[in-house]
Protein backbone atom coordinates (compact mmCIF):
# COMPACT_ATOMS: atom_id res chain seq x y z
CA UNK A 1 0.00 0.00 0.00
CA UNK A 2 1.21 3.49 -0.82
CA UNK A 3 2.81 5.21 2.17
CA UNK A 4 1.79 8.75 3.05
CA UNK A 5 4.36 11.36 2.07
CA UNK A 6 6.80 12.56 4.71
CA UNK A 7 6.08 16.18 5.62
CA UNK A 8 8.47 18.70 4.15
CA UNK A 9 9.92 21.42 6.36
CA UNK A 10 8.52 24.28 4.28
CA UNK A 11 4.95 22.96 4.23
CA UNK A 12 2.30 24.84 6.16
CA UNK A 13 -0.56 22.63 5.01
CA UNK A 14 -0.08 18.93 5.83
CA UNK A 15 -3.60 17.53 5.46
CA UNK A 16 -3.16 15.47 8.61
CA UNK A 17 -5.10 17.47 11.18
CA UNK A 18 -4.99 20.72 13.16
CA UNK A 19 -1.56 22.19 13.77
CA UNK A 20 -1.25 25.28 15.98
CA UNK A 21 2.44 25.69 15.20
CA UNK A 22 1.83 25.67 11.44
CA UNK A 23 -0.98 28.20 11.77
CA UNK A 24 1.36 30.42 13.77
CA UNK A 25 3.94 30.16 10.99
CA UNK A 26 1.23 31.03 8.46
CA UNK A 27 0.25 34.15 10.38
CA UNK A 28 3.83 35.27 10.96
CA UNK A 29 5.06 34.62 7.43
CA UNK A 30 6.10 37.52 5.22
CA UNK A 31 4.13 37.95 1.99
CA UNK A 32 5.74 38.66 -1.37
CA UNK A 33 6.19 42.44 -1.74
CA UNK A 34 3.50 42.55 -4.42
CA UNK A 35 1.00 40.76 -2.13
CA UNK A 36 1.51 42.91 0.97
CA UNK A 37 -1.78 44.61 1.90
CA UNK A 38 -2.43 47.33 4.45
CA UNK A 39 -5.98 46.94 5.73
CA UNK A 40 -6.63 47.87 9.37
CA UNK A 41 -8.74 45.39 11.37
CA UNK A 42 -11.82 46.60 13.23
CA UNK A 43 -11.02 45.89 16.92
CA UNK A 44 -14.71 45.45 17.62
CA UNK A 45 -15.18 42.65 15.07
CA UNK A 46 -14.34 39.06 15.90
CA UNK A 47 -14.53 36.57 13.00
CA UNK A 48 -15.91 33.10 13.77
CA UNK A 49 -13.30 30.76 15.19
CA UNK A 50 -12.98 27.01 15.60
CA UNK A 51 -16.27 26.43 17.37
CA UNK A 52 -19.98 26.44 16.64
CA UNK A 53 -22.16 24.62 14.08
CA UNK A 54 -20.55 26.22 11.00
CA UNK A 55 -17.08 25.14 12.13
CA UNK A 56 -18.28 21.62 12.92
CA UNK A 57 -19.64 21.29 9.38
CA UNK A 58 -16.33 22.47 7.94
CA UNK A 59 -14.33 20.20 10.24
CA UNK A 60 -16.49 17.14 9.57
CA UNK A 61 -15.98 17.56 5.84
CA UNK A 62 -12.35 18.63 5.93
CA UNK A 63 -11.07 15.85 8.15
CA UNK A 64 -12.00 13.33 5.47
CA UNK A 65 -9.86 14.88 2.72
CA UNK A 66 -6.74 12.86 1.84
CA UNK A 67 -4.19 14.85 -0.20
CA UNK A 68 -1.15 13.32 -1.87
CA UNK A 69 2.31 14.86 -1.99
CA UNK A 70 1.78 16.71 -5.28
CA UNK A 71 -1.41 18.33 -3.96
CA UNK A 72 0.32 19.46 -0.78
CA UNK A 73 3.13 21.03 -2.80
CA UNK A 74 0.69 23.07 -4.90
CA UNK A 75 -1.53 24.12 -1.98
CA UNK A 76 1.48 25.30 0.00
CA UNK A 77 2.77 27.19 -3.02
CA UNK A 78 -0.52 29.12 -3.15
CA UNK A 79 -0.31 29.80 0.60
CA UNK A 80 3.20 31.22 0.37
CA UNK A 81 2.44 33.33 -2.72
CA UNK A 82 -0.97 34.38 -1.34
CA UNK A 83 -2.59 33.64 -4.67
CA UNK A 84 -5.96 32.04 -5.49
CA UNK A 85 -5.87 28.28 -6.04
CA UNK A 86 -7.68 27.14 -9.20
CA UNK A 87 -8.61 23.46 -8.77
CA UNK A 88 -9.76 21.52 -11.83
CA UNK A 89 -10.86 17.93 -12.27
CA UNK A 90 -13.85 15.76 -12.98
CA UNK A 91 -16.90 15.85 -10.68
CA UNK A 92 -16.49 13.88 -7.48
CA UNK A 93 -12.69 13.97 -7.11
CA UNK A 94 -12.80 16.23 -4.04
CA UNK A 95 -12.26 19.75 -5.40
CA UNK A 96 -14.71 21.44 -3.04
CA UNK A 97 -13.67 19.30 -0.09
CA UNK A 98 -10.10 20.56 -0.44
CA UNK A 99 -11.18 24.01 0.80
CA UNK A 100 -12.61 22.46 3.99
CA UNK A 101 -9.45 20.38 4.31
CA UNK A 102 -7.23 23.48 4.29
CA UNK A 103 -9.43 25.30 6.82
CA UNK A 104 -9.48 22.25 9.11
CA UNK A 105 -5.78 21.51 8.87
CA UNK A 106 -4.75 25.07 9.73
CA UNK A 107 -7.64 25.95 12.05
CA UNK A 108 -8.85 28.90 9.95
CA UNK A 109 -12.53 28.80 10.90
CA UNK A 110 -15.60 27.96 8.82
CA UNK A 111 -15.27 28.01 5.04
CA UNK A 112 -17.04 30.87 3.29
CA UNK A 113 -18.97 29.45 0.33
CA UNK A 114 -19.80 31.30 -2.89
CA UNK A 115 -21.64 29.00 -5.35
CA UNK A 116 -21.49 30.25 -8.94
CA UNK A 117 -24.24 30.09 -11.57
CA UNK A 118 -24.62 31.57 -15.04
CA UNK A 119 -26.38 34.59 -13.48
CA UNK A 120 -23.75 35.36 -10.85
CA UNK A 121 -22.04 38.76 -11.02
CA UNK A 122 -19.11 40.11 -9.04
CA UNK A 123 -21.24 42.21 -6.69
CA UNK A 124 -23.07 39.08 -5.50
CA UNK A 125 -19.85 37.94 -3.89
CA UNK A 126 -18.78 41.35 -2.59
CA UNK A 127 -21.91 42.73 -0.96
CA UNK A 128 -25.71 42.75 -1.05
CA UNK A 129 -27.73 45.97 -1.04
CA UNK A 130 -31.49 45.95 -0.52
CA UNK A 131 -32.22 49.24 -2.30
CA UNK A 132 -35.95 48.46 -2.67
CA UNK A 133 -36.35 47.82 1.04
CA UNK A 134 -34.62 51.08 1.87
CA UNK A 135 -36.86 53.06 -0.52
CA UNK A 136 -39.97 51.46 0.92
CA UNK A 137 -39.02 52.35 4.47
CA UNK A 138 -38.06 55.89 3.45
CA UNK A 139 -41.53 56.26 1.92
CA UNK A 140 -43.18 55.08 5.13
CA UNK A 141 -41.13 57.57 7.12
CA UNK A 142 -42.46 60.41 4.95
CA UNK A 143 -46.05 59.33 5.66
CA UNK A 144 -45.65 59.31 9.44
CA UNK A 145 -46.70 62.51 11.26
CA UNK A 146 -43.87 64.41 12.99
CA UNK A 147 -42.96 62.87 16.33
CA UNK A 148 -45.13 59.78 15.79
CA UNK A 149 -44.03 56.49 17.28
CA UNK A 150 -43.34 54.16 14.31
CA UNK A 151 -44.75 51.20 16.22
CA UNK A 152 -48.02 53.01 16.98
CA UNK A 153 -48.24 54.40 13.47
CA UNK A 154 -47.94 50.86 12.15
CA UNK A 155 -51.11 49.85 13.97
CA UNK A 156 -49.80 48.74 17.32
CA UNK A 157 -52.43 48.38 20.10
CA UNK A 158 -53.45 51.76 21.42
CA UNK A 159 -52.49 53.68 18.29
CA UNK A 160 -54.44 56.87 17.75
CA UNK A 161 -56.94 56.74 14.90
CA UNK A 162 -56.23 60.36 13.94
CA UNK A 163 -53.01 62.21 14.72
CA UNK A 164 -53.48 65.19 17.08
CA UNK A 165 -53.49 68.64 15.50
CA UNK A 166 -50.15 70.46 15.57
CA UNK A 167 -49.50 72.94 18.37
CA UNK A 168 -49.12 76.43 16.80
CA UNK A 169 -46.72 77.43 19.59
CA UNK A 170 -44.48 74.45 19.01
CA UNK A 171 -41.28 74.71 16.99
CA UNK A 172 -41.51 73.48 13.41
CA UNK A 173 -40.90 69.75 13.22
CA UNK A 174 -37.90 68.59 11.29
CA UNK A 175 -38.28 66.14 8.42
CA UNK A 176 -38.14 62.47 9.39
CA UNK A 177 -34.62 61.08 9.30
CA UNK A 178 -33.91 58.67 6.47
CA UNK A 179 -33.31 55.09 7.63
CA UNK A 180 -29.66 54.22 8.04
CA UNK A 181 -28.16 52.52 4.98
CA UNK A 182 -26.33 50.04 7.20
CA UNK A 183 -29.54 48.07 7.73
CA UNK A 184 -29.75 47.31 4.02
CA UNK A 185 -26.13 46.34 3.35
CA UNK A 186 -24.44 43.01 4.02
CA UNK A 187 -21.09 41.69 2.89
CA UNK A 188 -21.10 38.65 0.62
CA UNK A 189 -18.74 35.68 0.98
CA UNK A 190 -15.93 37.28 -1.04
CA UNK A 191 -16.40 40.62 0.74
CA UNK A 192 -16.29 38.90 4.14
CA UNK A 193 -13.14 36.99 3.17
CA UNK A 194 -11.44 40.30 2.27
CA UNK A 195 -12.05 41.91 5.67
CA UNK A 196 -8.71 42.95 7.22
CA UNK A 197 -7.51 40.26 9.61
CA UNK A 198 -4.15 38.91 10.75
CA UNK A 199 -5.28 35.38 9.87
CA UNK A 200 -6.76 34.48 6.47
CA UNK A 201 -10.24 33.09 5.93
CA UNK A 202 -10.86 30.26 3.47
CA UNK A 203 -13.23 31.07 0.60
CA UNK A 204 -14.63 28.43 -1.74
CA UNK A 205 -15.69 29.85 -5.13
CA UNK A 206 -17.52 26.78 -6.36
CA UNK A 207 -17.85 25.90 -10.07
CA UNK A 208 -16.54 29.14 -11.51
CA UNK A 209 -16.62 27.56 -14.97
CA UNK A 210 -20.43 27.92 -14.86
CA UNK A 211 -20.16 31.71 -14.60
CA UNK A 212 -20.92 34.38 -17.15
CA UNK A 213 -17.97 35.01 -19.44
CA UNK A 214 -17.20 38.33 -17.70
CA UNK A 215 -16.87 37.13 -14.09
CA UNK A 216 -13.26 35.81 -14.21
CA UNK A 217 -12.13 39.11 -15.73
CA UNK A 218 -14.09 41.10 -13.15
CA UNK A 219 -12.32 39.22 -10.36
CA UNK A 220 -8.88 40.28 -11.57
CA UNK A 221 -8.89 43.73 -9.98
CA UNK A 222 -10.21 42.40 -6.67
CA UNK A 223 -7.56 39.68 -6.58
CA UNK A 224 -4.81 42.17 -7.40
CA UNK A 225 -5.93 44.93 -5.04
CA UNK A 226 -7.08 42.70 -2.21
CA UNK A 227 -10.04 45.02 -1.69
CA UNK A 228 -13.01 46.81 -3.20
CA UNK A 229 -15.20 49.89 -2.84
CA UNK A 230 -18.86 49.92 -1.82
CA UNK A 231 -20.18 52.90 -3.83
CA UNK A 232 -23.31 53.27 -1.69
CA UNK A 233 -21.09 53.94 1.36
CA UNK A 234 -18.47 55.97 -0.50
CA UNK A 235 -21.15 58.50 -1.54
CA UNK A 236 -22.05 59.03 2.12
CA UNK A 237 -18.46 59.16 3.39
CA UNK A 238 -18.48 62.90 4.20
CA UNK A 239 -21.64 62.72 6.31
CA UNK A 240 -21.02 59.23 7.76
CA UNK A 241 -17.42 58.07 7.22
CA UNK A 242 -17.74 54.84 9.21
CA UNK A 243 -20.70 52.49 8.87
CA UNK A 244 -21.23 49.09 10.53
CA UNK A 245 -22.74 46.39 8.30
CA UNK A 246 -23.36 42.67 8.58
CA UNK A 247 -21.18 39.87 7.24
CA UNK A 248 -21.83 36.69 5.30
CA UNK A 249 -21.27 34.67 8.48
CA UNK A 250 -23.87 36.55 10.52
CA UNK A 251 -25.88 39.69 9.62
CA UNK A 252 -25.87 40.62 13.31
CA UNK A 253 -22.08 40.40 13.62
CA UNK A 254 -21.38 43.82 12.18
CA UNK A 255 -18.02 45.20 11.10
CA UNK A 256 -17.17 48.87 10.61
CA UNK A 257 -16.36 49.99 7.06
CA UNK A 258 -14.50 53.30 6.68
CA UNK A 259 -14.86 55.52 3.62
CA UNK A 260 -16.77 52.72 1.91
CA UNK A 261 -13.66 50.60 1.30
CA UNK A 262 -12.92 47.02 2.32
CA UNK A 263 -9.18 46.30 2.22
CA UNK A 264 -7.66 43.02 3.32
CA UNK A 265 -4.60 42.71 5.53
CA UNK A 266 -3.92 39.04 4.83
CA UNK A 267 -5.14 37.83 1.44
CA UNK A 268 -7.67 35.03 1.96
CA UNK A 269 -7.14 31.42 0.95
CA UNK A 270 -9.30 31.40 -2.19
CA UNK A 271 -10.12 28.00 -3.70
CA UNK A 272 -11.82 28.21 -7.11
CA UNK A 273 -13.18 24.94 -8.50
CA UNK A 274 -13.83 24.11 -12.13
CA UNK A 275 -15.15 20.99 -13.83
CA UNK A 276 -13.40 22.02 -17.04
CA UNK A 277 -16.55 23.17 -18.86
CA UNK A 278 -14.80 26.27 -20.22
CA UNK A 279 -11.41 27.89 -20.67
CA UNK A 280 -10.27 30.95 -18.75
CA UNK A 281 -8.43 34.02 -20.11
CA UNK A 282 -4.65 34.05 -19.69
CA UNK A 283 -4.77 37.14 -17.46
CA UNK A 284 -6.96 35.22 -15.01
CA UNK A 285 -4.83 32.08 -15.11
CA UNK A 286 -1.68 34.12 -14.51
CA UNK A 287 -3.04 35.27 -11.17
CA UNK A 288 -3.87 31.76 -9.98
CA UNK A 289 -1.87 28.75 -8.83
CA UNK A 290 -3.34 25.77 -10.68
CA UNK A 291 -3.97 22.27 -9.35
CA UNK A 292 -5.51 19.43 -11.37
CA UNK A 293 -6.98 16.55 -9.38
CA UNK A 294 -6.97 13.13 -11.02
CA UNK A 295 -9.36 10.37 -10.02
CA UNK A 296 -7.83 8.52 -7.04
CA UNK A 297 -6.13 5.19 -7.60
CA UNK A 298 -6.51 2.07 -5.40
CA UNK A 299 -3.93 3.14 -2.81
CA UNK A 300 -5.46 6.58 -2.31
CA UNK A 301 -8.97 5.11 -2.24
CA UNK A 302 -7.88 2.80 0.57
CA UNK A 303 -6.55 5.77 2.56
CA UNK A 304 -9.79 7.72 1.98
CA UNK A 305 -11.94 4.81 3.14
CA UNK A 306 -9.76 4.32 6.21
CA UNK A 307 -9.96 7.98 7.18
CA UNK A 308 -13.65 8.51 6.41
CA UNK A 309 -15.12 5.21 7.57
CA UNK A 310 -12.41 3.62 9.71
CA UNK A 311 -12.36 0.57 7.44
CA UNK A 312 -9.10 -1.12 6.47
CA UNK A 313 -9.56 -2.32 2.90
CA UNK A 314 -6.84 -4.91 3.34
CA UNK A 315 -8.79 -6.53 6.16
CA UNK A 316 -11.67 -7.86 4.09
CA UNK A 317 -12.02 -9.33 0.62
CA UNK A 318 -15.53 -7.88 0.31
CA UNK A 319 -14.21 -4.33 0.60
CA UNK A 320 -11.36 -5.06 -1.79
CA UNK A 321 -13.95 -6.33 -4.26
CA UNK A 322 -15.96 -3.10 -3.90
CA UNK A 323 -12.87 -1.00 -4.59
CA UNK A 324 -12.01 -3.08 -7.65
CA UNK A 325 -15.60 -2.88 -8.90
CA UNK A 326 -15.48 0.89 -8.48
CA UNK A 327 -12.27 1.09 -10.52
CA UNK A 328 -13.63 -1.24 -13.22
CA UNK A 329 -16.89 0.65 -13.58
CA UNK A 330 -14.93 3.92 -13.70
CA UNK A 331 -13.45 2.84 -17.03
CA UNK A 332 -16.88 3.12 -18.68
CA UNK A 333 -17.81 6.52 -17.25
CA UNK A 334 -16.98 8.91 -14.44
CA UNK A 335 -17.75 7.98 -10.84
CA UNK A 336 -17.42 10.05 -7.66
CA UNK A 337 -15.41 8.85 -4.68
CA UNK A 338 -18.39 9.26 -2.38
CA UNK A 339 -20.18 6.57 -4.40
CA UNK A 340 -17.59 4.06 -3.17
CA UNK A 341 -18.04 5.37 0.38
CA UNK A 342 -21.80 4.92 0.02
CA UNK A 343 -21.32 1.32 -1.12
CA UNK A 344 -19.06 0.46 1.83
CA UNK A 345 -21.37 2.23 4.28
CA UNK A 346 -24.30 0.14 3.04
CA UNK A 347 -22.34 -3.07 3.47
CA UNK A 348 -21.34 -2.01 6.98
CA UNK A 349 -25.04 -1.61 7.74
CA UNK A 350 -25.79 -5.08 6.35
CA UNK A 351 -27.73 -3.78 3.33
CA UNK A 352 -27.63 -5.50 -0.06
CA UNK A 353 -25.81 -8.46 1.48
CA UNK A 354 -27.51 -11.30 -0.44
CA UNK A 355 -25.13 -12.87 -3.00
CA UNK A 356 -27.65 -12.43 -5.83
CA UNK A 357 -27.94 -8.67 -5.18
CA UNK A 358 -24.39 -7.78 -6.25
CA UNK A 359 -25.06 -6.54 -9.77
CA UNK A 360 -28.17 -4.57 -8.82
CA UNK A 361 -26.35 -3.18 -5.80
CA UNK A 362 -23.47 -1.88 -7.92
CA UNK A 363 -25.83 -0.46 -10.54
CA UNK A 364 -27.75 1.38 -7.81
CA UNK A 365 -24.92 2.95 -5.82
CA UNK A 366 -22.32 3.32 -8.60
CA UNK A 367 -24.29 4.91 -11.40
CA UNK A 368 -22.11 6.62 -13.96
CA UNK A 369 -22.01 10.42 -13.96
CA UNK A 370 -20.89 10.57 -17.59
CA UNK A 371 -20.76 8.17 -20.51
CA UNK A 372 -23.40 6.17 -22.43
CA UNK A 373 -24.98 4.67 -19.28
CA UNK A 374 -25.21 7.91 -17.29
C-alpha positions in Angstrom: 0.0 0.0 0.0 1.2 3.5 -0.8 2.8 5.2 2.2 1.8 8.8 3.0 4.4 11.4 2.1 6.8 12.6 4.7 6.1 16.2 5.6 8.5 18.7 4.2 9.9 21.4 6.4 8.5 24.3 4.3 5.0 23.0 4.2 2.3 24.8 6.2 -0.6 22.6 5.0 -0.1 18.9 5.8 -3.6 17.5 5.5 -3.2 15.5 8.6 -5.1 17.5 11.2 -5.0 20.7 13.2 -1.6 22.2 13.8 -1.2 25.3 16.0 2.4 25.7 15.2 1.8 25.7 11.4 -1.0 28.2 11.8 1.4 30.4 13.8 3.9 30.2 11.0 1.2 31.0 8.5 0.2 34.2 10.4 3.8 35.3 11.0 5.1 34.6 7.4 6.1 37.5 5.2 4.1 37.9 2.0 5.7 38.7 -1.4 6.2 42.4 -1.7 3.5 42.5 -4.4 1.0 40.8 -2.1 1.5 42.9 1.0 -1.8 44.6 1.9 -2.4 47.3 4.4 -6.0 46.9 5.7 -6.6 47.9 9.4 -8.7 45.4 11.4 -11.8 46.6 13.2 -11.0 45.9 16.9 -14.7 45.4 17.6 -15.2 42.7 15.1 -14.3 39.1 15.9 -14.5 36.6 13.0 -15.9 33.1 13.8 -13.3 30.8 15.2 -13.0 27.0 15.6 -16.3 26.4 17.4 -20.0 26.4 16.6 -22.2 24.6 14.1 -20.5 26.2 11.0 -17.1 25.1 12.1 -18.3 21.6 12.9 -19.6 21.3 9.4 -16.3 22.5 7.9 -14.3 20.2 10.2 -16.5 17.1 9.6 -16.0 17.6 5.8 -12.4 18.6 5.9 -11.1 15.8 8.2 -12.0 13.3 5.5 -9.9 14.9 2.7 -6.7 12.9 1.8 -4.2 14.9 -0.2 -1.2 13.3 -1.9 2.3 14.9 -2.0 1.8 16.7 -5.3 -1.4 18.3 -4.0 0.3 19.5 -0.8 3.1 21.0 -2.8 0.7 23.1 -4.9 -1.5 24.1 -2.0 1.5 25.3 0.0 2.8 27.2 -3.0 -0.5 29.1 -3.1 -0.3 29.8 0.6 3.2 31.2 0.4 2.4 33.3 -2.7 -1.0 34.4 -1.3 -2.6 33.6 -4.7 -6.0 32.0 -5.5 -5.9 28.3 -6.0 -7.7 27.1 -9.2 -8.6 23.5 -8.8 -9.8 21.5 -11.8 -10.9 17.9 -12.3 -13.9 15.8 -13.0 -16.9 15.9 -10.7 -16.5 13.9 -7.5 -12.7 14.0 -7.1 -12.8 16.2 -4.0 -12.3 19.8 -5.4 -14.7 21.4 -3.0 -13.7 19.3 -0.1 -10.1 20.6 -0.4 -11.2 24.0 0.8 -12.6 22.5 4.0 -9.4 20.4 4.3 -7.2 23.5 4.3 -9.4 25.3 6.8 -9.5 22.3 9.1 -5.8 21.5 8.9 -4.8 25.1 9.7 -7.6 26.0 12.1 -8.9 28.9 10.0 -12.5 28.8 10.9 -15.6 28.0 8.8 -15.3 28.0 5.0 -17.0 30.9 3.3 -19.0 29.5 0.3 -19.8 31.3 -2.9 -21.6 29.0 -5.3 -21.5 30.3 -8.9 -24.2 30.1 -11.6 -24.6 31.6 -15.0 -26.4 34.6 -13.5 -23.7 35.4 -10.8 -22.0 38.8 -11.0 -19.1 40.1 -9.0 -21.2 42.2 -6.7 -23.1 39.1 -5.5 -19.8 37.9 -3.9 -18.8 41.4 -2.6 -21.9 42.7 -1.0 -25.7 42.7 -1.1 -27.7 46.0 -1.0 -31.5 46.0 -0.5 -32.2 49.2 -2.3 -35.9 48.5 -2.7 -36.3 47.8 1.0 -34.6 51.1 1.9 -36.9 53.1 -0.5 -40.0 51.5 0.9 -39.0 52.4 4.5 -38.1 55.9 3.5 -41.5 56.3 1.9 -43.2 55.1 5.1 -41.1 57.6 7.1 -42.5 60.4 4.9 -46.1 59.3 5.7 -45.6 59.3 9.4 -46.7 62.5 11.3 -43.9 64.4 13.0 -43.0 62.9 16.3 -45.1 59.8 15.8 -44.0 56.5 17.3 -43.3 54.2 14.3 -44.8 51.2 16.2 -48.0 53.0 17.0 -48.2 54.4 13.5 -47.9 50.9 12.1 -51.1 49.9 14.0 -49.8 48.7 17.3 -52.4 48.4 20.1 -53.5 51.8 21.4 -52.5 53.7 18.3 -54.4 56.9 17.8 -56.9 56.7 14.9 -56.2 60.4 13.9 -53.0 62.2 14.7 -53.5 65.2 17.1 -53.5 68.6 15.5 -50.2 70.5 15.6 -49.5 72.9 18.4 -49.1 76.4 16.8 -46.7 77.4 19.6 -44.5 74.4 19.0 -41.3 74.7 17.0 -41.5 73.5 13.4 -40.9 69.8 13.2 -37.9 68.6 11.3 -38.3 66.1 8.4 -38.1 62.5 9.4 -34.6 61.1 9.3 -33.9 58.7 6.5 -33.3 55.1 7.6 -29.7 54.2 8.0 -28.2 52.5 5.0 -26.3 50.0 7.2 -29.5 48.1 7.7 -29.8 47.3 4.0 -26.1 46.3 3.4 -24.4 43.0 4.0 -21.1 41.7 2.9 -21.1 38.7 0.6 -18.7 35.7 1.0 -15.9 37.3 -1.0 -16.4 40.6 0.7 -16.3 38.9 4.1 -13.1 37.0 3.2 -11.4 40.3 2.3 -12.0 41.9 5.7 -8.7 42.9 7.2 -7.5 40.3 9.6 -4.1 38.9 10.7 -5.3 35.4 9.9 -6.8 34.5 6.5 -10.2 33.1 5.9 -10.9 30.3 3.5 -13.2 31.1 0.6 -14.6 28.4 -1.7 -15.7 29.8 -5.1 -17.5 26.8 -6.4 -17.8 25.9 -10.1 -16.5 29.1 -11.5 -16.6 27.6 -15.0 -20.4 27.9 -14.9 -20.2 31.7 -14.6 -20.9 34.4 -17.2 -18.0 35.0 -19.4 -17.2 38.3 -17.7 -16.9 37.1 -14.1 -13.3 35.8 -14.2 -12.1 39.1 -15.7 -14.1 41.1 -13.2 -12.3 39.2 -10.4 -8.9 40.3 -11.6 -8.9 43.7 -10.0 -10.2 42.4 -6.7 -7.6 39.7 -6.6 -4.8 42.2 -7.4 -5.9 44.9 -5.0 -7.1 42.7 -2.2 -10.0 45.0 -1.7 -13.0 46.8 -3.2 -15.2 49.9 -2.8 -18.9 49.9 -1.8 -20.2 52.9 -3.8 -23.3 53.3 -1.7 -21.1 53.9 1.4 -18.5 56.0 -0.5 -21.2 58.5 -1.5 -22.1 59.0 2.1 -18.5 59.2 3.4 -18.5 62.9 4.2 -21.6 62.7 6.3 -21.0 59.2 7.8 -17.4 58.1 7.2 -17.7 54.8 9.2 -20.7 52.5 8.9 -21.2 49.1 10.5 -22.7 46.4 8.3 -23.4 42.7 8.6 -21.2 39.9 7.2 -21.8 36.7 5.3 -21.3 34.7 8.5 -23.9 36.5 10.5 -25.9 39.7 9.6 -25.9 40.6 13.3 -22.1 40.4 13.6 -21.4 43.8 12.2 -18.0 45.2 11.1 -17.2 48.9 10.6 -16.4 50.0 7.1 -14.5 53.3 6.7 -14.9 55.5 3.6 -16.8 52.7 1.9 -13.7 50.6 1.3 -12.9 47.0 2.3 -9.2 46.3 2.2 -7.7 43.0 3.3 -4.6 42.7 5.5 -3.9 39.0 4.8 -5.1 37.8 1.4 -7.7 35.0 2.0 -7.1 31.4 0.9 -9.3 31.4 -2.2 -10.1 28.0 -3.7 -11.8 28.2 -7.1 -13.2 24.9 -8.5 -13.8 24.1 -12.1 -15.2 21.0 -13.8 -13.4 22.0 -17.0 -16.5 23.2 -18.9 -14.8 26.3 -20.2 -11.4 27.9 -20.7 -10.3 31.0 -18.7 -8.4 34.0 -20.1 -4.6 34.0 -19.7 -4.8 37.1 -17.5 -7.0 35.2 -15.0 -4.8 32.1 -15.1 -1.7 34.1 -14.5 -3.0 35.3 -11.2 -3.9 31.8 -10.0 -1.9 28.7 -8.8 -3.3 25.8 -10.7 -4.0 22.3 -9.3 -5.5 19.4 -11.4 -7.0 16.5 -9.4 -7.0 13.1 -11.0 -9.4 10.4 -10.0 -7.8 8.5 -7.0 -6.1 5.2 -7.6 -6.5 2.1 -5.4 -3.9 3.1 -2.8 -5.5 6.6 -2.3 -9.0 5.1 -2.2 -7.9 2.8 0.6 -6.6 5.8 2.6 -9.8 7.7 2.0 -11.9 4.8 3.1 -9.8 4.3 6.2 -10.0 8.0 7.2 -13.6 8.5 6.4 -15.1 5.2 7.6 -12.4 3.6 9.7 -12.4 0.6 7.4 -9.1 -1.1 6.5 -9.6 -2.3 2.9 -6.8 -4.9 3.3 -8.8 -6.5 6.2 -11.7 -7.9 4.1 -12.0 -9.3 0.6 -15.5 -7.9 0.3 -14.2 -4.3 0.6 -11.4 -5.1 -1.8 -14.0 -6.3 -4.3 -16.0 -3.1 -3.9 -12.9 -1.0 -4.6 -12.0 -3.1 -7.6 -15.6 -2.9 -8.9 -15.5 0.9 -8.5 -12.3 1.1 -10.5 -13.6 -1.2 -13.2 -16.9 0.6 -13.6 -14.9 3.9 -13.7 -13.4 2.8 -17.0 -16.9 3.1 -18.7 -17.8 6.5 -17.3 -17.0 8.9 -14.4 -17.8 8.0 -10.8 -17.4 10.1 -7.7 -15.4 8.9 -4.7 -18.4 9.3 -2.4 -20.2 6.6 -4.4 -17.6 4.1 -3.2 -18.0 5.4 0.4 -21.8 4.9 0.0 -21.3 1.3 -1.1 -19.1 0.5 1.8 -21.4 2.2 4.3 -24.3 0.1 3.0 -22.3 -3.1 3.5 -21.3 -2.0 7.0 -25.0 -1.6 7.7 -25.8 -5.1 6.3 -27.7 -3.8 3.3 -27.6 -5.5 -0.1 -25.8 -8.5 1.5 -27.5 -11.3 -0.4 -25.1 -12.9 -3.0 -27.7 -12.4 -5.8 -27.9 -8.7 -5.2 -24.4 -7.8 -6.2 -25.1 -6.5 -9.8 -28.2 -4.6 -8.8 -26.4 -3.2 -5.8 -23.5 -1.9 -7.9 -25.8 -0.5 -10.5 -27.7 1.4 -7.8 -24.9 3.0 -5.8 -22.3 3.3 -8.6 -24.3 4.9 -11.4 -22.1 6.6 -14.0 -22.0 10.4 -14.0 -20.9 10.6 -17.6 -20.8 8.2 -20.5 -23.4 6.2 -22.4 -25.0 4.7 -19.3 -25.2 7.9 -17.3 
